[in-house]
Amino acid sequence: MDHTAHHASWGTAARATLHCLTGCAVGEILGMVIGTALAWGNAPTMALAIALAFLFGYSFTLFSVVRAGLDLRSAVKVALAADTVSIAVMELVDNGIIALTPGAMDAHLSDGLFWGALIGGLAVAFVLTTPVNKWMIGRGKGHAVAHAHAHH
């Protein structure tokens, strides 16, 4: 498939967003699980969840770019360029929804409310981040950089 710098299909944008979202979700759930297991308060738990979301979000892109044959230094640059905006938008939306959902922050991992708010937040984040990624890919930025390396 040939992706020109000026054309980004919704499919490409959605795949890029989903890739990033998967990493974010893994990191975020892990952060929430660790924070809850250690009986941390909301703020440190959320900070850990966001940090892990960035870490996993980046590492998912990093692996695919390194697998495509890029050296680690270039790959890190690509991952940072590709994912920073995506992850930031995603975390902002997702954590915003969790924070605004009454009781979600105090819900436990066994609660449907906790997972409902998390999944709802991630779903809205996906919907809002996909056009951002489409716009960035269309301008040859963000995930376009990662995809340029992944499709040689």
C-alpha positions in Angstrom: 0.0 0.0 0.0 1.3 3.4 -0.9 0.6 6.2 1.5 1.4 9.6 0.0 2.1 12.3 2.5 -1.0 14.2 1.5 -3.6 11.5 1.8 -4.4 9.7 5.0 -7.4 7.3 4.9 -9.7 7.1 7.9 -8.6 3.4 8.1 -4.9 4.4 8.5 -5.8 7.0 11.0 -8.0 4.6 12.9 -5.4 1.9 12.9 -2.7 4.3 14.1 -5.1 5.5 16.8 -6.1 2.0 17.8 -2.4 1.0 18.0 -1.7 3.9 20.3 -4.9 3.4 22.3 -4.0 -0.2 22.9 -0.7 0.9 24.5 -2.5 3.6 26.4 -5.2 1.3 27.7 -2.6 -1.4 28.8 -0.6 1.3 30.7 -3.6 3.0 32.2 -5.3 -0.2 33.4 -1.9 -1.4 34.8 -1.5 1.9 36.6 -5.0 1.8 38.0 -4.5 -1.8 39.1 -1.1 -1.1 40.8 -2.4 2.1 42.5 -5.5 0.4 43.7 -3.6 -2.7 44.9 -1.2 -0.5 46.8 -4.2 1.5 48.2 -2.8 4.8 46.8 -5.0 7.8 46.6 -6.5 9.1 43.3 -3.8 11.5 42.4 -0.7 9.2 42.6 -2.7 6.4 41.0 -3.7 8.6 38.1 -0.2 10.0 37.7 1.2 6.4 37.5 -1.6 5.4 35.0 -0.8 8.3 32.8 3.0 7.7 33.0 2.5 4.0 32.1 0.0 5.0 29.3 2.8 7.1 27.7 5.4 4.4 28.3 3.3 1.6 26.7 1.9 3.9 24.0 5.4 4.7 22.9 6.8 1.2 23.3 4.0 -0.3 21.0 5.1 2.1 18.2 8.7 1.6 19.0 8.5 -2.1 18.6 6.7 -1.9 15.2 9.3 0.7 13.9 12.3 -1.3 15.1 10.8 -4.4 13.6 10.7 -2.5 10.3 14.4 -2.1 10.5 15.1 1.3 12.1 17.9 1.7 14.6 16.8 2.4 18.2 17.8 6.1 18.2 15.8 6.9 15.1 12.9 4.7 16.3 12.7 6.6 19.6 12.5 9.9 17.6 9.8 8.4 15.4 7.8 7.1 18.4 8.0 10.4 20.2 7.0 12.3 17.1 4.2 9.9 16.3 2.6 9.4 19.6 3.1 12.4 21.8 0.0 14.3 20.5 -2.1 11.1 20.3 -1.3 10.0 23.8 -1.7 13.5 25.3 -5.2 13.9 23.6 -6.2 10.4 24.6 -5.1 10.7 28.3 -6.7 14.1 28.6 -10.0 12.9 27.3 -10.0 9.6 29.0 -8.9 10.8 32.4 -11.2 13.8 32.1 -14.2 11.4 31.6 -13.1 9.2 34.5 -12.7 12.3 36.7 -16.1 13.7 35.6 -18.0 10.4 36.0 -19.5 10.5 39.5 -18.0 7.8 41.7 -15.7 6.4 39.0 -12.5 7.6 40.8 -13.6 5.8 43.9 -14.9 2.7 42.2 -12.9 -0.4 42.6 -11.5 -2.7 40.0 -14.3 -5.2 40.6 -16.9 -2.4 40.0 -18.7 -2.2 36.7 -18.6 1.6 37.0 -14.8 1.7 37.0 -14.6 -0.3 33.8 -17.6 1.5 32.2 -16.0 4.9 32.8 -12.6 3.6 31.6 -14.0 2.0 28.4 -16.3 4.9 27.8 -13.4 7.3 28.2 -11.2 5.3 25.8 -14.0 5.1 23.3 -14.5 8.8 23.3 -10.7 9.3 23.2 -10.5 7.1 20.2 -13.2 9.0 18.4 -11.6 12.4 19.2 -8.0 11.3 18.5 -8.6 9.6 15.1 -9.3 12.9 13.3 -6.2 14.4 15.0 -4.1 11.5 13.7 -5.7 11.7 10.3 -4.9 15.4 10.1 -1.3 14.8 11.3 -0.7 11.9 8.9 -2.2 14.0 6.1 0.6 16.5 6.8 3.3 13.9 6.9 3.6 14.2 10.7 2.9 11.9 13.6 2.0 8.4 12.7 2.8 9.0 9.0 6.4 9.0 10.1 6.0 5.6 11.8 4.0 4.3 8.8 6.6 5.5 6.3 9.1 3.3 8.1 6.8 0.4 8.7 5.8 0.0 5.0 9.2 -0.3 3.3 
